Amino acid sequence: KKMDVFTHNPVLGHINTFGGHPVSCAAGHAAMLVLMDEKIIDSVFEKEKLFLNALHSPKIKSIKSKGLMIALEFESFEYNKKVIDALIQMPGAVTSPEKTNDVAVFTDWFLFAPECMRIAPPLTISPEEITMVCAIINKTLDKI
């Protein structure tokens, strides 16, 4: 019964179970070394520009971004929720001609800005995947 308190006000209010644990810290340190050694960070701002150039809909009120942390602002939470639900329901909406993998969009809203849709892809996302994801988002916005 007490755990029910974590299911609302805010949703997912308790999300830091393993923060600061030695294993979590070691994993974070190892991930940071990979990011630096493999120069994964070097392409982040170029990929951000691809998102910003490919996302175009009059239904997007504004786009806020810093690297690959991107927020699409809509008129209301209700509209944002419709978009998010439609994207989540879409089973691999677009297939790349070069790849056999289907691409789907996994997203959510921000607890502090419910009218904004969160886009936070892995830093290893390819330019082709960015193009496909933006096409899915633009197509969904056209429908809603």
KEZA-593376 format. One record per atom (N, C-alpha, C): residue in three letters; atom name; x, y, z. Coordinates in steps of 0.1 Angstrom, whole numbers, plus 2048, in hexadecimal, padded with zeros to 3 digits. Example, Ala and Ser with C-alpha at 12.3 -4.5 7.8 and 13.67 -1.06 7.14 Angstrom:
<recs>
  code  site   c1   c2   c3
   ala     N  884  7C7  84E
   ala    CA  87B  7D3  84E
   ala     C  884  7DF  84E
   ser     N  880  7EA  847
   ser    CA  889  7F5  847
   ser     C  881  800  84F
</recs>
This chain:
<recs>
  code  site   c1   c2   c3
   lys     N  808  7F4  800
   lys    CA  800  800  800
   lys     C  809  80D  800
   lys     N  813  80D  808
   lys    CA  81C  819  808
   lys     C  822  81C  7FB
   met     N  825  811  7F3
   met    CA  82C  813  7E6
   met     C  823  81A  7DC
   asp     N  815  819  7DF
   asp    CA  80C  820  7D6
   asp     C  80E  82F  7D5
   val     N  814  834  7DF
   val    CA  817  843  7E0
   val     C  820  847  7D4
   phe     N  828  83D  7CF
   phe    CA  832  841  7C4
   phe     C  82C  840  7B6
   thr     N  81F  83D  7B5
   thr    CA  818  83B  7A8
   thr     C  811  848  7A4
   his     N  811  853  7AC
   his    CA  80B  85F  7A8
   his     C  811  86B  7AF
   asn     N  80F  877  7AA
   asn    CA  814  883  7B0
   asn     C  822  883  7B4
   pro     N  82C  883  7AC
   pro    CA  82B  881  79D
   pro     C  82C  872  79A
   val     N  828  86F  78E
   val    CA  82A  861  789
   val     C  839  85F  788
   leu     N  83D  853  78C
   leu    CA  84C  84F  78C
   leu     C  854  858  795
   gly     N  84E  85D  7A0
   gly    CA  854  866  7A9
   gly     C  860  860  7B0
   his     N  861  852  7B0
   his    CA  86C  84B  7B7
   his     C  874  843  7AD
   ile     N  87F  849  7A8
   ile    CA  886  842  79D
   ile     C  895  841  79F
   asn     N  899  842  7AB
   asn    CA  8A8  842  7AE
   asn     C  8AC  837  7B7
   thr     N  8A7  82B  7B5
   thr    CA  8AA  820  7BF
   thr     C  8B8  81D  7C1
   phe     N  8C0  81D  7B6
   phe    CA  8CE  819  7B6
   phe     C  8D8  825  7B5
   gly     N  8D3  831  7B6
   gly    CA  8DC  83D  7B5
   gly     C  8E6  83D  7C0
   gly     N  8F3  83E  7BC
   gly    CA  8FE  83F  7C6
   gly     C  903  832  7CA
   his     N  8FD  827  7C6
   his    CA  902  81A  7CA
   his     C  910  817  7C3
   pro     N  919  810  7C9
   pro    CA  926  80E  7C3
   pro     C  926  808  7B5
   val     N  91D  7FF  7B3
   val    CA  91C  7F8  7A6
   val     C  917  802  79C
   ser     N  90D  80A  79F
   ser    CA  908  814  796
   ser     C  912  81F  793
   cys     N  91A  822  79D
   cys    CA  925  82C  79B
   cys     C  930  826  791
   ala     N  933  819  793
   ala    CA  93D  813  78A
   ala     C  938  812  77C
   ala     N  92B  80F  77B
   ala    CA  925  80E  76D
   ala     C  925  81C  767
   gly     N  922  827  76E
   gly    CA  922  834  769
   gly     C  930  838  765
   his     N  93A  835  76D
   his    CA  948  838  769
   his     C  94C  831  75D
   ala     N  948  824  75B
   ala    CA  94C  81D  74F
   ala     C  945  822  743
   ala     N  938  826  745
   ala    CA  931  82C  739
   ala     C  937  83A  735
   met     N  93C  842  73F
   met    CA  942  84E  73C
   met     C  94F  84C  734
   leu     N  957  842  738
   leu    CA  963  83F  731
   leu     C  961  83B  722
   val     N  956  833  720
   val    CA  953  82F  712
   val     C  94F  83B  70A
   leu     N  946  844  710
   leu    CA  942  850  709
   leu     C  94E  858  705
   met     N  958  859  70E
   met    CA  964  861  70B
   met     C  96D  85A  701
   asp     N  970  84E  704
   asp    CA  97A  846  6FB
   asp     C  975  844  6ED
   glu     N  968  841  6EB
   glu    CA  962  83F  6DE
   glu     C  95D  84B  6D7
   lys     N  95F  857  6DE
   lys    CA  95B  864  6D9
   lys     C  94D  865  6D4
   ile     N  944  85E  6DC
   ile    CA  936  85D  6D9
   ile     C  930  86B  6DA
   ile     N  935  873  6E3
   ile    CA  92F  881  6E6
   ile     C  932  88A  6DA
   asp     N  93C  888  6D2
   asp    CA  940  891  6C7
   asp     C  935  893  6BD
   ser     N  92C  88A  6BB
   ser    CA  921  88B  6B1
   ser     C  914  890  6B6
   val     N  913  892  6C3
   val    CA  906  895  6CA
   val     C  900  8A2  6C4
   phe     N  907  8AD  6C3
   phe    CA  901  8B9  6BE
   phe     C  8FE  8B9  6AF
   glu     N  905  8B1  6A8
   glu    CA  901  8AF  699
   glu     C  8F4  8A7  699
   lys     N  8F3  89D  6A1
   lys    CA  8E6  896  6A1
   lys     C  8DB  89E  6A7
   glu     N  8DD  8A7  6B0
   glu    CA  8D3  8B0  6B5
   glu     C  8CE  8B8  6A9
   lys     N  8D7  8BE  6A1
   lys    CA  8D3  8C6  695
   lys     C  8CA  8BE  68C
   leu     N  8CD  8B1  68A
   leu    CA  8C5  8A8  681
   leu     C  8B6  8A8  687
   phe     N  8B5  8A6  694
   phe    CA  8A7  8A6  69A
   phe     C  8A1  8B3  697
   leu     N  8A8  8BE  69A
   leu    CA  8A1  8CB  699
   leu     C  89D  8CE  68B
   asn     N  8A5  8CA  681
   asn    CA  8A2  8CD  673
   asn     C  897  8C4  66E
   ala     N  895  8B8  674
   ala    CA  88C  8AE  66F
   ala     C  87E  8AF  675
   leu     N  87D  8B4  681
   leu    CA  870  8B6  688
   leu     C  86A  8C3  684
   his     N  85F  8C1  67C
   his    CA  858  8CD  677
   his     C  849  8CB  677
   ser     N  843  8D1  680
   ser    CA  834  8D1  680
   ser     C  82F  8DE  686
   pro     N  824  8E3  681
   pro    CA  81E  8EF  688
   pro     C  819  8EC  695
   lys     N  817  8DF  698
   lys    CA  812  8DB  6A5
   lys     C  81C  8DB  6B0
   ile     N  829  8DC  6AC
   ile    CA  834  8DE  6B6
   ile     C  835  8EC  6BA
   lys     N  832  8F0  6C6
   lys    CA  833  8FE  6CB
   lys     C  841  903  6CC
   ser     N  84A  8FA  6D1
   ser    CA  858  8FD  6D2
   ser     C  860  8F1  6D3
   ile     N  86D  8F2  6D0
   ile    CA  876  8E6  6D3
   ile     C  881  8EC  6DB
   lys     N  884  8E5  6E6
   lys    CA  88F  8E8  6EF
   lys     C  898  8DD  6EF
   ser     N  8A5  8E0  6EE
   ser    CA  8AF  8D5  6ED
   ser     C  8BC  8D9  6F3
   lys     N  8C3  8CF  6F7
   lys    CA  8D2  8D0  6FB
   lys     C  8D7  8C2  6F7
   gly     N  8DE  8C2  6EC
   gly    CA  8E3  8B5  6E7
   gly     C  8D7  8AC  6E3
   leu     N  8D7  8A0  6E8
   leu    CA  8CC  897  6E5
   leu     C  8C2  896  6F0
   met     N  8C1  8A0  6F9
   met    CA  8B6  8A1  702
   met     C  8AD  8AC  6FC
   ile     N  8A2  8A7  6F7
   ile    CA  899  8B0  6EF
   ile     C  88B  8AF  6F4
   ala     N  884  8BB  6F4
   ala    CA  877  8BC  6F9
   ala     C  86E  8C3  6EE
   leu     N  864  8BC  6EA
   leu    CA  85A  8C2  6E0
   leu     C  84F  8C8  6E8
   glu     N  84C  8D4  6E8
   glu    CA  841  8DB  6EF
   glu     C  835  8DB  6E7
   phe     N  82A  8D7  6EC
   phe    CA  81D  8D7  6E6
   phe     C  813  8E1  6ED
   glu     N  807  8E2  6E8
   glu    CA  7FE  8EC  6EE
   glu     C  7F9  8E8  6FC
   ser     N  7F9  8DA  6FF
   ser    CA  7F4  8D6  70C
   ser     C  7F9  8C8  70F
   phe     N  7F7  8C4  71B
   phe    CA  7FB  8B6  71F
   phe     C  7F2  8AC  718
   glu     N  7E5  8B0  717
   glu    CA  7DB  8A7  710
   glu     C  7DF  8A4  702
   tyr     N  7E4  8AE  6FA
   tyr    CA  7E8  8AB  6ED
   tyr     C  7F5  8A3  6ED
   asn     N  7FF  8A7  6F6
   asn    CA  80B  89F  6F7
   asn     C  809  891  6FA
   lys     N  7FF  88E  703
   lys    CA  7FC  880  707
   lys     C  7F7  878  6FB
   lys     N  7EE  87F  6F2
   lys    CA  7E9  878  6E6
   lys     C  7F5  874  6DD
   val     N  7FE  87D  6DB
   val    CA  80A  87B  6D3
   val     C  812  86F  6D8
   ile     N  815  870  6E5
   ile    CA  81D  865  6EC
   ile     C  816  858  6EA
   asp     N  809  858  6ED
   asp    CA  802  84B  6ED
   asp     C  802  845  6DE
   ala     N  800  84E  6D5
   ala    CA  801  84A  6C7
   ala     C  80E  844  6C3
   leu     N  819  84A  6C7
   leu    CA  826  846  6C4
   leu     C  829  838  6CB
   ile     N  825  837  6D7
   ile    CA  827  82A  6DE
   ile     C  81F  81F  6D8
   gln     N  813  822  6D3
   gln    CA  80B  817  6CD
   gln     C  810  813  6C0
   met     N  818  81B  6B9
   met    CA  81D  818  6AC
   met     C  828  80D  6AC
   pro     N  825  801  6A7
   pro    CA  82F  7F6  6A7
   pro     C  838  7F7  69B
   gly     N  844  7FD  69D
   gly    CA  84E  7FE  693
   gly     C  848  805  686
   ala     N  844  811  687
   ala    CA  83C  818  67D
   ala     C  844  81A  670
   val     N  851  81B  670
   val    CA  859  81D  664
   val     C  864  813  664
   thr     N  866  80D  658
   thr    CA  871  803  657
   thr     C  87B  809  64D
   ser     N  888  809  651
   ser    CA  892  80E  648
   ser     C  895  805  63D
   pro     N  897  80A  630
   pro    CA  89A  801  625
   pro     C  8A8  7FA  627
   glu     N  8B1  801  62E
   glu    CA  8BE  7FC  630
   glu     C  8BF  7F1  63B
   lys     N  8B5  7F2  644
   lys    CA  8B6  7E9  650
   lys     C  8A9  7E1  651
   thr     N  8A9  7D6  658
   thr    CA  89D  7CE  65A
   thr     C  896  7D2  667
   asn     N  89C  7DA  66F
   asn    CA  897  7DE  67C
   asn     C  88B  7E8  67A
   asp     N  881  7E6  682
   asp    CA  876  7F0  682
   asp     C  87A  7FA  68C
   val     N  876  807  68A
   val    CA  879  812  693
   val     C  86C  816  69A
   ala     N  86D  817  6A7
   ala    CA  861  81C  6AE
   ala     C  866  827  6B7
   val     N  85D  82F  6BC
   val    CA  860  83B  6C5
   val     C  85C  838  6D3
   phe     N  865  839  6DC
   phe    CA  862  837  6EA
   phe     C  864  845  6F1
   thr     N  85A  84B  6F6
   thr    CA  85B  858  6FC
   thr     C  851  85A  707
   asp     N  852  866  70D
   asp    CA  849  869  719
   asp     C  849  878  71A
   trp     N  842  87C  724
   trp    CA  841  88B  727
   trp     C  84A  88E  733
   phe     N  84C  89A  736
   phe    CA  854  89E  742
   phe     C  84B  8A1  74D
   leu     N  84F  89C  759
   leu    CA  846  89F  765
   leu     C  845  8AE  768
   phe     N  84F  8B6  765
   phe    CA  84F  8C4  768
   phe     C  84A  8CC  75C
   ala     N  848  8C6  750
   ala    CA  842  8CD  744
   ala     C  83A  8C2  73C
   pro     N  82E  8BF  741
   pro    CA  826  8B5  73B
   pro     C  822  8B8  72D
   glu     N  823  8C4  728
   glu    CA  81F  8C7  71A
   glu     C  82B  8C5  711
   cys     N  836  8C0  716
   cys    CA  842  8BD  70E
   cys     C  845  8AF  70D
   met     N  847  8AA  701
   met    CA  84B  89C  6FE
   met     C  85A  89B  6FF
   arg     N  85F  891  706
   arg    CA  86D  88E  707
   arg     C  872  886  6FC
   ile     N  87D  88A  6F6
   ile    CA  885  882  6ED
   ile     C  893  881  6F3
   ala     N  897  875  6F6
   ala    CA  8A4  873  6FC
   ala     C  8AA  866  6F6
   pro     N  8AE  866  6EA
   pro    CA  8B3  85A  6E4
   pro     C  8C1  856  6E9
   pro     N  8C6  84A  6E6
   pro    CA  8D3  847  6EA
   pro     C  8DD  84F  6E2
   leu     N  8E8  852  6E8
   leu    CA  8F2  85A  6E1
   leu     C  8F8  853  6D4
   thr     N  8F5  846  6D3
   thr    CA  8FA  83E  6C8
   thr     C  8F0  83E  6BC
   ile     N  8E5  845  6BD
   ile    CA  8DB  845  6B3
   ile     C  8E1  84A  6A6
   ser     N  8DD  843  69B
   ser    CA  8E3  847  68E
   ser     C  8DB  852  687
   pro     N  8E1  859  67E
   pro    CA  8DA  863  676
   pro     C  8CE  85D  66F
   glu     N  8CF  851  66A
   glu    CA  8C3  84A  663
   glu     C  8B8  848  66D
   glu     N  8BC  843  679
   glu    CA  8B1  841  684
   glu     C  8AB  84E  688
   ile     N  8B2  859  688
   ile    CA  8AD  866  68B
   ile     C  8A3  86A  681
   thr     N  8A6  868  674
   thr    CA  89D  86C  669
   thr     C  890  864  66A
   met     N  892  857  66D
   met    CA  886  84E  66E
   met     C  87D  852  67A
   val     N  883  855  685
   val    CA  87B  859  691
   val     C  874  866  68F
   cys     N  87B  86F  689
   cys    CA  875  87C  686
   cys     C  869  87B  67D
   ala     N  86B  872  673
   ala    CA  860  86F  669
   ala     C  854  86A  670
   ile     N  856  860  67A
   ile    CA  84B  85B  682
   ile     C  844  865  68A
   ile     N  84C  86E  690
   ile    CA  846  878  699
   ile     C  83E  882  690
   asn     N  844  887  685
   asn    CA  83D  890  67C
   asn     C  830  88A  677
   lys     N  831  87D  673
   lys    CA  825  876  66D
   lys     C  81A  875  678
   thr     N  81E  872  684
   thr    CA  814  871  68F
   thr     C  80E  87F  692
   leu     N  816  88A  692
   leu    CA  811  897  694
   leu     C  807  89B  68A
   asp     N  809  897  67D
   asp    CA  800  89A  672
   asp     C  7F3  893  674
   lys     N  7F2  888  67B
   lys    CA  7E6  880  67D
   lys     C  7DE  885  689
   ile     N  7E4  88B  693
   ile    CA  7DD  88F  69F
   ile     C  7DA  89D  69F
</recs>
